[in-house]
């Protein structure tokens, strides 16, 4: 035992990393982890947290969430969203920020302005992804702008291959030019992969046939529309040498294409989300209608997508599970019961649904408890791999000396029923309403301070810090045993 006193010791729990789980204690000094090891080697401490019978994991990192959109209101803003995430057991977020090119012609200006706006509101530590708009002006001087953005700590940039009617679709030549600007610095291009032109054609065809009910939406977004776009994304990434990240993967065909590319040695990484792992399109659309109109669409369980995605996470081809949290105003969604495609004012019924507050409980209950995946799998897909891919490792995503003391303590025996009425975001609904889950976040710590304590949030907006991303590292792959 060392004589150097520490601030906090977590003892009595099963300590979990991406490679092993074993009884151990964690000593914290200041904001970082000082020691992980047997309890008899722990120094004296000011505070002791009893984790007996509980699991101690690295703090979860959600790398896909939206607190703003360029064309429609997200009701969980930069204050509400992170607070809701904190209640759910998340300790770090990497949200998407929009580059308002009319207001900030240069990308570094947009980043600086966003940090000034967001930092005072942040309850959690956060990084940033930035959207690159489809405007030709975005390409002017882009290599220098990307290089400066990376020096400022932003190294991931997103574009969308769909939503022409929203005016945000990016064509292949635009994507290739952005990839060519990002590749030299080792950054990541994130792509929303759907064939927007085909989807628009299918939507127009459905409307012409009088098919406006929410169940008609599923027919206009078949699996191949994602798979075709995934294929294009892979080819564009190969052509430019850019790390390619496919967001919110929803199809088994898309996964097969990614597996093949990875097998060739290409740096193509991907995530999926609980909604694509768990929800059946027909059932969800019948229950929730326009409120589960999301992009890409939910898939039918009978087609085998969900089980293929689960296997992909266990075999290491899908590196992360994220949320794509994007709740919308009820008044924007509700007209979709009559016409899932268009509001009376001619604007599209918006895509998006709340996901943050069910994230950690569902991953644990459905992955670890129900499917028997090891705890090391959970540490990999919600903590270490997200940190590695987005330049936060080894500061985040791992329980080891020198890392930030970001810790999730799970009570594996606790049982709860998911109810929107218990949530802290503003959506007022969850597509997992009534689901029974086993396992609940008992406590979280963020940089050594207790963040969530048995359902009570102990930190306030302003505690969170911006995390300047460093160079991406390849995710851990291979089957989790």
KEMAR-966477 format. One record per residue (C-alpha): residue number from 1; x, y, z; residue in three letters. Coordinates in Angstrom, 1 decimal, decimal comma, padded with zeros to 4 digits. Example, Ala and Ser with C-alpha at 12.3 -4.5 7.8 and 13.67 -1.06 7.14 Angstrom:
BEGIN
{1 {012,3 -004,5 007,8} 'ALA'}
{2 {013,7 -001,1 007,1} 'SER'}
REM end
This chain:
BEGIN
{1 {000,0 000,0 000,0} 'UNK'}
{2 {001,2 003,5 -000,9} 'UNK'}
{3 {001,2 006,3 001,7} 'UNK'}
{4 {000,1 009,0 -000,8} 'UNK'}
{5 {-003,5 009,9 000,1} 'UNK'}
{6 {-006,1 010,1 -002,7} 'UNK'}
{7 {-009,4 011,8 -003,0} 'UNK'}
{8 {-011,7 008,9 -003,7} 'UNK'}
{9 {-011,6 005,1 -003,8} 'UNK'}
{10 {-014,3 003,0 -005,5} 'UNK'}
{11 {-014,1 -000,4 -003,9} 'UNK'}
{12 {-016,0 -003,7 -003,9} 'UNK'}
{13 {-017,1 -003,7 -007,6} 'UNK'}
{14 {-016,2 -005,7 -010,7} 'UNK'}
{15 {-013,9 -003,4 -012,7} 'UNK'}
{16 {-014,5 -003,7 -016,5} 'UNK'}
{17 {-012,3 -002,7 -019,4} 'UNK'}
{18 {-012,5 -003,6 -023,1} 'UNK'}
{19 {-010,2 -006,6 -022,4} 'UNK'}
{20 {-011,1 -008,0 -019,0} 'UNK'}
{21 {-013,4 -007,8 -015,9} 'UNK'}
{22 {-012,1 -008,5 -012,4} 'UNK'}
{23 {-012,7 -007,5 -008,8} 'UNK'}
{24 {-010,6 -004,4 -008,1} 'UNK'}
{25 {-010,6 -001,0 -006,6} 'UNK'}
{26 {-010,1 002,4 -008,4} 'UNK'}
{27 {-008,3 005,2 -006,7} 'UNK'}
{28 {-008,9 008,8 -007,9} 'UNK'}
{29 {-006,7 011,8 -007,3} 'UNK'}
{30 {-007,9 015,1 -008,6} 'UNK'}
{31 {-009,5 014,6 -012,0} 'UNK'}
{32 {-007,7 011,4 -013,0} 'UNK'}
{33 {-007,4 007,8 -012,1} 'UNK'}
{34 {-004,3 007,1 -009,9} 'UNK'}
{35 {-004,4 003,4 -009,4} 'UNK'}
{36 {-006,5 000,4 -010,5} 'UNK'}
{37 {-005,8 -002,8 -008,6} 'UNK'}
{38 {-006,3 -005,0 -005,5} 'UNK'}
{39 {-007,9 -003,2 -002,6} 'UNK'}
{40 {-005,1 -004,0 -000,3} 'UNK'}
{41 {-002,8 -001,9 -002,5} 'UNK'}
{42 {-005,0 001,2 -002,2} 'UNK'}
{43 {-003,8 004,3 -000,3} 'UNK'}
{44 {-005,9 006,2 002,3} 'UNK'}
{45 {-008,7 008,2 000,8} 'UNK'}
{46 {-010,9 011,2 001,7} 'UNK'}
{47 {-014,0 009,4 000,3} 'UNK'}
{48 {-014,9 005,8 -000,3} 'UNK'}
{49 {-017,7 004,7 -002,8} 'UNK'}
{50 {-019,0 001,2 -002,0} 'UNK'}
{51 {-019,6 -000,6 -005,3} 'UNK'}
{52 {-020,2 -004,0 -003,8} 'UNK'}
{53 {-022,3 -006,1 -006,2} 'UNK'}
{54 {-022,0 -003,6 -009,0} 'UNK'}
{55 {-020,1 -003,2 -012,2} 'UNK'}
{56 {-017,5 -000,4 -012,7} 'UNK'}
{57 {-017,0 000,6 -016,3} 'UNK'}
{58 {-015,4 003,5 -018,3} 'UNK'}
{59 {-017,8 006,4 -018,7} 'UNK'}
{60 {-020,0 006,0 -021,8} 'UNK'}
{61 {-019,3 008,3 -024,8} 'UNK'}
{62 {-022,1 009,0 -027,2} 'UNK'}
{63 {-020,6 010,1 -030,5} 'UNK'}
{64 {-023,8 010,7 -032,4} 'UNK'}
{65 {-026,3 013,3 -031,1} 'UNK'}
{66 {-028,0 016,4 -032,4} 'UNK'}
{67 {-028,8 019,5 -030,4} 'UNK'}
{68 {-029,3 021,7 -033,4} 'UNK'}
{69 {-030,4 021,4 -037,0} 'UNK'}
{70 {-029,9 023,7 -039,9} 'UNK'}
{71 {-033,6 023,6 -041,0} 'UNK'}
{72 {-035,8 022,3 -038,1} 'UNK'}
{73 {-035,9 022,7 -034,3} 'UNK'}
{74 {-034,4 020,1 -032,1} 'UNK'}
{75 {-036,2 020,5 -028,8} 'UNK'}
{76 {-033,3 019,2 -026,6} 'UNK'}
{77 {-030,8 022,0 -026,9} 'UNK'}
{78 {-027,2 022,3 -025,8} 'UNK'}
{79 {-028,3 022,7 -022,2} 'UNK'}
{80 {-031,2 020,2 -022,0} 'UNK'}
{81 {-029,6 017,5 -024,1} 'UNK'}
{82 {-026,4 017,0 -022,1} 'UNK'}
{83 {-028,3 017,1 -018,8} 'UNK'}
{84 {-030,7 014,4 -020,1} 'UNK'}
{85 {-027,6 012,3 -021,2} 'UNK'}
{86 {-026,1 012,7 -017,7} 'UNK'}
{87 {-029,3 011,4 -016,1} 'UNK'}
{88 {-028,9 008,3 -018,4} 'UNK'}
{89 {-025,4 007,5 -017,3} 'UNK'}
{90 {-023,4 009,1 -020,2} 'UNK'}
{91 {-020,3 011,1 -019,3} 'UNK'}
{92 {-019,1 012,5 -022,6} 'UNK'}
{93 {-020,8 013,6 -025,8} 'UNK'}
{94 {-019,6 014,4 -029,3} 'UNK'}
{95 {-022,5 016,3 -030,9} 'UNK'}
{96 {-022,9 017,6 -034,4} 'UNK'}
{97 {-022,5 021,3 -035,0} 'UNK'}
{98 {-023,7 023,2 -038,1} 'UNK'}
{99 {-021,5 025,5 -040,1} 'UNK'}
{100 {-023,6 028,5 -040,9} 'UNK'}
{101 {-021,5 029,6 -043,9} 'UNK'}
{102 {-023,5 032,8 -044,4} 'UNK'}
{103 {-022,6 034,0 -041,0} 'UNK'}
{104 {-019,2 032,5 -040,7} 'UNK'}
{105 {-017,6 032,1 -044,1} 'UNK'}
{106 {-014,5 030,4 -042,6} 'UNK'}
{107 {-014,8 027,1 -040,8} 'UNK'}
{108 {-012,4 028,1 -037,9} 'UNK'}
{109 {-014,7 031,1 -037,2} 'UNK'}
{110 {-017,7 028,8 -037,0} 'UNK'}
{111 {-015,8 026,5 -034,6} 'UNK'}
{112 {-014,8 029,4 -032,3} 'UNK'}
{113 {-018,3 030,8 -032,2} 'UNK'}
{114 {-019,8 027,4 -031,4} 'UNK'}
{115 {-017,4 026,8 -028,5} 'UNK'}
{116 {-018,2 030,3 -027,1} 'UNK'}
{117 {-021,9 029,4 -027,3} 'UNK'}
{118 {-021,8 025,8 -026,0} 'UNK'}
{119 {-019,1 025,7 -023,3} 'UNK'}
{120 {-021,1 027,7 -020,7} 'UNK'}
{121 {-024,0 025,3 -021,2} 'UNK'}
{122 {-022,2 022,0 -021,0} 'UNK'}
{123 {-022,9 019,7 -018,1} 'UNK'}
{124 {-020,7 016,9 -019,7} 'UNK'}
{125 {-017,3 017,0 -021,4} 'UNK'}
{126 {-017,8 017,2 -025,1} 'UNK'}
{127 {-016,1 017,2 -028,5} 'UNK'}
{128 {-017,5 018,4 -031,8} 'UNK'}
{129 {-018,2 017,0 -035,2} 'UNK'}
{130 {-018,9 019,7 -037,9} 'UNK'}
{131 {-021,2 019,5 -040,8} 'UNK'}
{132 {-019,8 020,6 -044,1} 'UNK'}
{133 {-022,6 022,2 -046,1} 'UNK'}
{134 {-023,2 021,5 -049,8} 'UNK'}
{135 {-022,5 025,2 -050,7} 'UNK'}
{136 {-019,7 025,7 -053,2} 'UNK'}
{137 {-018,3 028,4 -050,9} 'UNK'}
{138 {-017,5 025,7 -048,4} 'UNK'}
{139 {-014,9 024,3 -050,7} 'UNK'}
{140 {-013,0 027,6 -051,1} 'UNK'}
{141 {-009,8 027,3 -049,2} 'UNK'}
{142 {-011,1 024,2 -047,5} 'UNK'}
{143 {-007,7 022,3 -047,1} 'UNK'}
{144 {-006,3 025,2 -045,1} 'UNK'}
{145 {-009,6 025,5 -043,2} 'UNK'}
{146 {-009,6 021,8 -042,3} 'UNK'}
{147 {-006,0 022,0 -041,2} 'UNK'}
{148 {-006,8 024,9 -038,8} 'UNK'}
{149 {-010,0 023,1 -037,6} 'UNK'}
{150 {-007,8 020,1 -036,6} 'UNK'}
{151 {-005,4 022,3 -034,8} 'UNK'}
{152 {-008,5 023,6 -032,9} 'UNK'}
{153 {-009,4 020,1 -031,9} 'UNK'}
{154 {-012,1 019,2 -034,5} 'UNK'}
{155 {-011,1 016,3 -036,8} 'UNK'}
{156 {-014,5 014,8 -037,9} 'UNK'}
{157 {-016,7 016,3 -040,6} 'UNK'}
{158 {-020,1 015,1 -041,7} 'UNK'}
{159 {-022,0 015,2 -044,9} 'UNK'}
{160 {-025,4 013,8 -045,9} 'UNK'}
{161 {-026,2 011,8 -049,1} 'UNK'}
{162 {-030,0 012,3 -048,8} 'UNK'}
{163 {-032,6 015,0 -048,1} 'UNK'}
{164 {-032,6 016,9 -051,4} 'UNK'}
{165 {-036,0 018,5 -050,5} 'UNK'}
{166 {-034,4 019,9 -047,3} 'UNK'}
{167 {-031,6 021,3 -049,4} 'UNK'}
{168 {-028,8 019,5 -047,6} 'UNK'}
{169 {-027,9 016,6 -049,9} 'UNK'}
{170 {-024,2 016,4 -050,9} 'UNK'}
{171 {-023,3 015,1 -054,3} 'UNK'}
{172 {-020,4 012,7 -054,9} 'UNK'}
{173 {-018,0 015,3 -056,3} 'UNK'}
{174 {-018,6 017,5 -053,3} 'UNK'}
{175 {-018,0 014,6 -050,9} 'UNK'}
{176 {-014,8 013,6 -052,8} 'UNK'}
{177 {-013,4 017,2 -052,6} 'UNK'}
{178 {-014,1 017,3 -048,8} 'UNK'}
{179 {-012,5 013,9 -048,3} 'UNK'}
{180 {-009,5 015,0 -050,3} 'UNK'}
{181 {-009,1 018,0 -047,9} 'UNK'}
{182 {-009,6 015,9 -044,8} 'UNK'}
{183 {-007,4 012,9 -045,7} 'UNK'}
{184 {-003,9 014,5 -045,5} 'UNK'}
{185 {-004,4 015,4 -041,8} 'UNK'}
{186 {-005,7 012,0 -040,9} 'UNK'}
{187 {-009,2 013,2 -040,1} 'UNK'}
{188 {-012,6 011,5 -040,5} 'UNK'}
{189 {-015,4 012,0 -042,9} 'UNK'}
{190 {-018,7 010,9 -041,5} 'UNK'}
{191 {-021,5 010,0 -044,0} 'UNK'}
{192 {-025,2 009,6 -043,7} 'UNK'}
{193 {-025,6 006,9 -046,3} 'UNK'}
{194 {-028,9 006,9 -048,2} 'UNK'}
{195 {-029,6 007,3 -051,9} 'UNK'}
{196 {-031,6 010,5 -051,6} 'UNK'}
{197 {-032,7 010,7 -055,3} 'UNK'}
{198 {-034,2 007,2 -055,2} 'UNK'}
{199 {-035,9 007,9 -051,9} 'UNK'}
{200 {-037,4 011,1 -053,3} 'UNK'}
{201 {-038,7 009,1 -056,3} 'UNK'}
{202 {-040,3 006,5 -054,1} 'UNK'}
{203 {-041,9 009,1 -051,9} 'UNK'}
{204 {-043,4 010,9 -054,9} 'UNK'}
{205 {-044,7 007,6 -056,2} 'UNK'}
{206 {-046,3 006,8 -052,9} 'UNK'}
{207 {-048,0 010,2 -052,6} 'UNK'}
{208 {-049,3 009,9 -056,2} 'UNK'}
{209 {-050,9 006,6 -055,3} 'UNK'}
{210 {-052,5 008,1 -052,2} 'UNK'}
{211 {-050,3 006,3 -049,7} 'UNK'}
{212 {-049,7 008,8 -046,9} 'UNK'}
{213 {-050,1 006,7 -043,8} 'UNK'}
{214 {-047,0 006,3 -041,6} 'UNK'}
{215 {-046,6 002,7 -042,7} 'UNK'}
{216 {-046,1 004,0 -046,2} 'UNK'}
{217 {-042,9 005,6 -045,1} 'UNK'}
{218 {-041,2 002,3 -044,7} 'UNK'}
{219 {-041,9 001,3 -048,3} 'UNK'}
{220 {-040,1 004,5 -049,6} 'UNK'}
{221 {-036,8 003,8 -047,8} 'UNK'}
{222 {-036,0 000,1 -048,7} 'UNK'}
{223 {-032,7 -001,4 -047,4} 'UNK'}
{224 {-031,0 -001,1 -050,7} 'UNK'}
{225 {-031,2 002,7 -050,6} 'UNK'}
{226 {-028,8 002,6 -047,7} 'UNK'}
{227 {-026,7 -000,2 -049,1} 'UNK'}
{228 {-026,1 001,5 -052,4} 'UNK'}
{229 {-025,0 004,7 -050,6} 'UNK'}
{230 {-022,7 002,7 -048,3} 'UNK'}
{231 {-021,0 001,3 -051,4} 'UNK'}
{232 {-020,5 004,7 -052,8} 'UNK'}
{233 {-019,1 006,0 -049,5} 'UNK'}
{234 {-016,6 003,2 -049,5} 'UNK'}
{235 {-015,5 003,8 -053,0} 'UNK'}
{236 {-015,1 007,5 -052,4} 'UNK'}
{237 {-013,1 006,9 -049,3} 'UNK'}
{238 {-010,9 004,4 -051,2} 'UNK'}
{239 {-010,4 006,9 -054,0} 'UNK'}
{240 {-009,3 009,7 -051,7} 'UNK'}
{241 {-007,6 007,7 -048,9} 'UNK'}
{242 {-009,8 009,3 -046,3} 'UNK'}
{243 {-011,0 007,5 -043,2} 'UNK'}
{244 {-014,7 006,9 -043,8} 'UNK'}
{245 {-017,2 006,6 -041,0} 'UNK'}
{246 {-020,7 005,3 -041,8} 'UNK'}
{247 {-023,1 006,7 -039,3} 'UNK'}
{248 {-026,2 004,9 -037,9} 'UNK'}
{249 {-025,9 001,7 -039,9} 'UNK'}
{250 {-029,3 000,0 -040,2} 'UNK'}
{251 {-028,9 -002,8 -042,8} 'UNK'}
{252 {-027,2 -006,2 -043,1} 'UNK'}
{253 {-026,3 -005,5 -046,7} 'UNK'}
{254 {-024,5 -002,3 -045,6} 'UNK'}
{255 {-022,7 -004,3 -043,0} 'UNK'}
{256 {-021,5 -006,9 -045,5} 'UNK'}
{257 {-020,0 -004,1 -047,7} 'UNK'}
{258 {-018,2 -002,6 -044,7} 'UNK'}
{259 {-016,8 -006,0 -043,7} 'UNK'}
{260 {-015,5 -006,6 -047,2} 'UNK'}
{261 {-013,8 -003,1 -047,2} 'UNK'}
{262 {-012,3 -003,7 -043,8} 'UNK'}
{263 {-011,0 -007,1 -045,0} 'UNK'}
{264 {-009,2 -005,3 -047,8} 'UNK'}
{265 {-007,5 -003,1 -045,2} 'UNK'}
{266 {-009,6 000,1 -045,9} 'UNK'}
{267 {-010,2 002,4 -043,0} 'UNK'}
{268 {-014,0 002,2 -043,0} 'UNK'}
{269 {-015,5 002,4 -039,5} 'UNK'}
{270 {-019,2 002,3 -038,5} 'UNK'}
{271 {-021,7 002,5 -035,7} 'UNK'}
{272 {-025,2 001,4 -035,1} 'UNK'}
{273 {-027,9 002,5 -032,7} 'UNK'}
{274 {-030,3 000,8 -030,2} 'UNK'}
{275 {-033,3 001,7 -032,4} 'UNK'}
{276 {-031,8 -000,3 -035,3} 'UNK'}
{277 {-030,8 -003,2 -033,1} 'UNK'}
{278 {-034,2 -003,5 -031,4} 'UNK'}
{279 {-037,2 -002,0 -033,1} 'UNK'}
{280 {-039,4 -003,6 -035,8} 'UNK'}
{281 {-040,4 -001,1 -038,4} 'UNK'}
{282 {-044,0 -002,2 -038,7} 'UNK'}
{283 {-044,7 -002,4 -035,0} 'UNK'}
{284 {-043,0 000,9 -034,3} 'UNK'}
{285 {-044,7 002,8 -037,1} 'UNK'}
{286 {-048,1 001,4 -036,0} 'UNK'}
{287 {-047,6 002,5 -032,4} 'UNK'}
{288 {-045,8 005,8 -032,9} 'UNK'}
{289 {-046,3 006,8 -036,5} 'UNK'}
{290 {-044,5 010,0 -037,5} 'UNK'}
{291 {-042,7 010,1 -034,1} 'UNK'}
{292 {-040,4 007,3 -035,3} 'UNK'}
{293 {-039,9 008,6 -038,8} 'UNK'}
{294 {-036,1 008,6 -038,7} 'UNK'}
{295 {-033,4 008,4 -041,3} 'UNK'}
{296 {-032,4 005,8 -042,2} 'UNK'}
{297 {-035,7 004,1 -041,5} 'UNK'}
{298 {-036,3 001,3 -039,0} 'UNK'}
{299 {-036,2 -002,1 -040,6} 'UNK'}
{300 {-038,4 -005,1 -040,4} 'UNK'}
{301 {-037,2 -007,8 -038,0} 'UNK'}
{302 {-038,2 -010,6 -040,3} 'UNK'}
{303 {-035,6 -009,4 -042,8} 'UNK'}
{304 {-032,8 -010,2 -040,4} 'UNK'}
{305 {-031,2 -006,8 -040,2} 'UNK'}
{306 {-031,3 -006,6 -036,4} 'UNK'}
{307 {-029,6 -009,9 -035,7} 'UNK'}
{308 {-026,9 -009,2 -038,3} 'UNK'}
{309 {-026,2 -005,8 -036,6} 'UNK'}
{310 {-025,9 -007,5 -033,2} 'UNK'}
{311 {-023,5 -010,0 -034,6} 'UNK'}
{312 {-021,6 -007,1 -036,2} 'UNK'}
{313 {-021,0 -005,5 -032,8} 'UNK'}
{314 {-019,9 -008,8 -031,2} 'UNK'}
{315 {-017,5 -009,6 -034,1} 'UNK'}
{316 {-015,9 -006,2 -034,1} 'UNK'}
{317 {-017,0 -005,0 -037,5} 'UNK'}
{318 {-019,4 -002,4 -036,0} 'UNK'}
{319 {-017,1 -000,5 -033,6} 'UNK'}
{320 {-019,6 001,6 -031,6} 'UNK'}
{321 {-023,2 001,9 -030,5} 'UNK'}
{322 {-024,4 005,5 -030,5} 'UNK'}
{323 {-027,8 007,2 -030,2} 'UNK'}
{324 {-028,6 009,6 -033,1} 'UNK'}
{325 {-030,6 011,5 -030,5} 'UNK'}
{326 {-032,7 014,0 -032,5} 'UNK'}
{327 {-036,1 014,8 -030,9} 'UNK'}
{328 {-038,5 017,1 -032,6} 'UNK'}
{329 {-041,4 019,3 -031,6} 'UNK'}
{330 {-044,7 017,5 -031,3} 'UNK'}
{331 {-046,4 020,1 -033,4} 'UNK'}
{332 {-043,9 019,3 -036,2} 'UNK'}
{333 {-044,4 015,5 -035,9} 'UNK'}
{334 {-048,2 015,2 -035,2} 'UNK'}
{335 {-049,4 016,2 -038,7} 'UNK'}
{336 {-047,6 013,1 -039,9} 'UNK'}
{337 {-050,5 010,9 -038,8} 'UNK'}
{338 {-052,4 012,2 -041,8} 'UNK'}
{339 {-049,5 012,6 -044,2} 'UNK'}
{340 {-046,1 011,1 -043,0} 'UNK'}
{341 {-044,3 012,9 -045,8} 'UNK'}
{342 {-045,5 016,5 -045,7} 'UNK'}
{343 {-047,1 019,0 -043,4} 'UNK'}
{344 {-050,0 021,2 -044,5} 'UNK'}
{345 {-047,6 024,1 -045,0} 'UNK'}
{346 {-045,6 022,1 -047,5} 'UNK'}
{347 {-042,6 021,4 -045,3} 'UNK'}
{348 {-041,5 017,8 -044,8} 'UNK'}
{349 {-042,5 016,0 -041,6} 'UNK'}
{350 {-039,1 016,0 -039,8} 'UNK'}
{351 {-037,0 013,0 -039,2} 'UNK'}
{352 {-035,6 012,2 -035,7} 'UNK'}
{353 {-036,6 010,7 -032,3} 'UNK'}
{354 {-035,3 010,9 -028,7} 'UNK'}
{355 {-032,7 008,2 -027,8} 'UNK'}
{356 {-030,3 009,4 -025,2} 'UNK'}
{357 {-032,1 008,5 -022,0} 'UNK'}
{358 {-032,6 004,9 -023,0} 'UNK'}
{359 {-029,1 004,4 -024,4} 'UNK'}
{360 {-027,1 002,9 -021,5} 'UNK'}
{361 {-030,0 000,8 -020,0} 'UNK'}
{362 {-030,8 -000,7 -023,3} 'UNK'}
{363 {-027,2 -001,6 -024,3} 'UNK'}
{364 {-026,7 -003,3 -020,9} 'UNK'}
{365 {-030,1 -005,0 -020,6} 'UNK'}
{366 {-030,4 -006,2 -024,2} 'UNK'}
{367 {-026,8 -006,8 -025,0} 'UNK'}
{368 {-025,2 -008,1 -021,7} 'UNK'}
{369 {-028,3 -009,5 -019,9} 'UNK'}
{370 {-030,5 -010,8 -022,7} 'UNK'}
{371 {-027,9 -011,8 -025,3} 'UNK'}
{372 {-025,1 -012,7 -022,9} 'UNK'}
{373 {-022,5 -010,5 -024,4} 'UNK'}
{374 {-019,6 -010,0 -022,0} 'UNK'}
{375 {-019,2 -006,7 -020,1} 'UNK'}
{376 {-016,0 -006,2 -022,0} 'UNK'}
{377 {-018,1 -005,9 -025,1} 'UNK'}
{378 {-020,1 -003,0 -023,6} 'UNK'}
{379 {-016,9 -001,2 -022,5} 'UNK'}
{380 {-015,6 -001,5 -026,1} 'UNK'}
{381 {-018,7 -000,3 -028,0} 'UNK'}
{382 {-019,8 002,6 -025,7} 'UNK'}
{383 {-016,5 003,8 -024,3} 'UNK'}
{384 {-013,1 002,7 -025,6} 'UNK'}
{385 {-013,8 002,5 -029,3} 'UNK'}
{386 {-015,7 005,8 -029,5} 'UNK'}
{387 {-012,7 007,4 -027,6} 'UNK'}
{388 {-010,2 005,8 -030,0} 'UNK'}
{389 {-011,9 006,7 -033,2} 'UNK'}
{390 {-012,6 010,3 -032,3} 'UNK'}
{391 {-009,3 011,3 -030,8} 'UNK'}
{392 {-010,2 011,2 -027,1} 'UNK'}
{393 {-008,2 008,1 -026,1} 'UNK'}
{394 {-006,4 007,5 -023,7} 'UNK'}
{395 {-007,9 010,5 -021,8} 'UNK'}
{396 {-011,4 009,0 -022,1} 'UNK'}
{397 {-012,9 005,6 -022,6} 'UNK'}
{398 {-010,6 003,5 -020,4} 'UNK'}
{399 {-010,0 002,8 -016,7} 'UNK'}
{400 {-006,2 003,1 -016,3} 'UNK'}
{401 {-003,8 005,4 -014,4} 'UNK'}
{402 {-003,6 008,9 -016,0} 'UNK'}
{403 {-007,1 008,7 -017,7} 'UNK'}
{404 {-009,8 011,1 -016,7} 'UNK'}
{405 {-011,8 009,6 -013,8} 'UNK'}
{406 {-015,0 009,1 -015,9} 'UNK'}
{407 {-016,7 006,2 -014,5} 'UNK'}
{408 {-020,1 004,4 -014,7} 'UNK'}
{409 {-021,3 002,2 -011,9} 'UNK'}
{410 {-024,1 -000,1 -012,9} 'UNK'}
{411 {-026,5 -001,9 -010,5} 'UNK'}
{412 {-027,0 -005,1 -012,5} 'UNK'}
{413 {-029,9 -006,2 -010,4} 'UNK'}
{414 {-032,1 -003,1 -010,6} 'UNK'}
{415 {-035,2 -003,5 -012,8} 'UNK'}
{416 {-037,1 -000,6 -014,3} 'UNK'}
{417 {-039,7 000,1 -016,9} 'UNK'}
{418 {-038,9 002,8 -019,5} 'UNK'}
{419 {-041,4 005,6 -019,3} 'UNK'}
{420 {-041,2 008,9 -021,1} 'UNK'}
{421 {-042,8 010,5 -018,0} 'UNK'}
{422 {-039,6 009,8 -016,1} 'UNK'}
{423 {-037,3 011,4 -018,7} 'UNK'}
{424 {-035,6 014,8 -018,5} 'UNK'}
{425 {-035,6 015,8 -022,2} 'UNK'}
{426 {-038,5 017,6 -023,8} 'UNK'}
{427 {-039,7 015,1 -026,3} 'UNK'}
{428 {-042,5 013,7 -024,2} 'UNK'}
{429 {-042,2 010,2 -025,8} 'UNK'}
{430 {-039,8 007,3 -026,3} 'UNK'}
{431 {-040,1 004,6 -028,9} 'UNK'}
{432 {-039,2 002,2 -026,0} 'UNK'}
{433 {-042,2 003,1 -023,9} 'UNK'}
{434 {-043,0 000,2 -021,6} 'UNK'}
{435 {-039,9 -001,8 -022,2} 'UNK'}
{436 {-038,6 -003,7 -019,1} 'UNK'}
{437 {-034,9 -003,3 -018,6} 'UNK'}
{438 {-032,5 -004,9 -016,1} 'UNK'}
{439 {-029,5 -002,8 -014,9} 'UNK'}
{440 {-029,5 000,8 -014,1} 'UNK'}
{441 {-026,8 003,5 -013,8} 'UNK'}
{442 {-026,2 003,7 -010,0} 'UNK'}
{443 {-023,6 006,4 -010,1} 'UNK'}
{444 {-021,3 008,2 -012,6} 'UNK'}
{445 {-018,2 010,3 -012,1} 'UNK'}
{446 {-016,9 012,9 -014,5} 'UNK'}
{447 {-013,2 013,9 -013,9} 'UNK'}
{448 {-013,4 012,6 -010,4} 'UNK'}
{449 {-016,5 014,3 -009,3} 'UNK'}
{450 {-019,8 012,5 -008,7} 'UNK'}
{451 {-022,0 013,4 -011,6} 'UNK'}
{452 {-025,1 011,2 -011,2} 'UNK'}
{453 {-025,8 009,8 -007,7} 'UNK'}
{454 {-028,7 007,3 -007,6} 'UNK'}
{455 {-030,9 009,4 -009,9} 'UNK'}
{456 {-029,8 012,8 -008,7} 'UNK'}
{457 {-027,6 015,0 -010,9} 'UNK'}
{458 {-024,9 016,7 -008,8} 'UNK'}
{459 {-023,2 018,9 -011,5} 'UNK'}
{460 {-024,6 021,9 -013,3} 'UNK'}
{461 {-024,2 023,4 -016,8} 'UNK'}
{462 {-020,8 024,9 -017,0} 'UNK'}
{463 {-019,0 021,9 -015,5} 'UNK'}
{464 {-018,3 020,3 -018,8} 'UNK'}
{465 {-015,2 021,0 -020,9} 'UNK'}
{466 {-014,4 021,0 -024,6} 'UNK'}
{467 {-012,2 018,0 -025,5} 'UNK'}
{468 {-009,9 018,9 -028,3} 'UNK'}
{469 {-009,6 015,8 -030,5} 'UNK'}
{470 {-006,2 014,3 -031,2} 'UNK'}
{471 {-005,4 011,9 -034,0} 'UNK'}
{472 {-007,9 009,1 -034,5} 'UNK'}
{473 {-006,8 005,6 -033,6} 'UNK'}
{474 {-008,2 002,4 -035,1} 'UNK'}
{475 {-011,0 000,8 -033,1} 'UNK'}
{476 {-010,5 -002,5 -031,4} 'UNK'}
{477 {-011,8 -005,2 -033,7} 'UNK'}
{478 {-012,2 -008,9 -033,6} 'UNK'}
{479 {-014,8 -011,1 -031,8} 'UNK'}
{480 {-015,5 -010,3 -028,1} 'UNK'}
{481 {-015,3 -013,6 -026,1} 'UNK'}
REM end
